[in-house]
Amino acid sequence: MTSLALLNNGSLVSMPSMQLHKKFDAYLVDHGIIQKRDFSIVHKRINTLIQVHGHWNQSYQVYYGKVGVVREWIKNWFSLLPQETLIDYVRVVLGHFILDERWAKYYFADDYGLMKSAFRSYMRRGFGKLWFKKRILAE
């Protein structure tokens, strides 16, 4: 499934639909990476960022794959939430980016193929084990 986003410059860009991003969220839940919760607000904020800066614009690229920048972005928007929720939000944002990347670079016969490819890339980059904050270990 695809959707079109209207950018500030008036151009349209094809990107995975919100339903497809939610499917990937469910895939991450099924694999124990995130807890089951509503991540619509996170996806809406990412889509707004894309619409403001453009899908592959340099301003948007600042966020892509840079865990520290994603953590800071999440902290600025959702700082009052519990750490477990913030961890999931960071993981969902990174999943959103990976799904967009796979969608843009490769052809898949079905959504399941896209999910498997995105999940492999996600795990290979270590995103499934990321924390919002570093854990402090007791000595």
Sequence and secondary structure as in RCSB ss.txt:
>XXXX:A:sequence
MTSLALLNNGSLVSMPSMQLHKKFDAYLVDHGIIQKRDFSIVHKRINTLIQVHGHWNQSYQVYYGKVGVVREWIK
NWFSLLPQETLIDYVRVVLGHFILDERWAKYYFADDYGLMKSAFRSYMRRGFGKLWFKKRILAE
>XXXX:A:secstr
 EEEEE TTS EEEEE HHHHHHHHHHHHHTTSS S   HHHHHHHHHHHHHH TT HHHHTTTT HHHHHHHHH
HHHTTS HHHHHHHHHHHHHHHHHHHHHHH   SSHHHHHHHHHHHHHHTTGGG  SS      
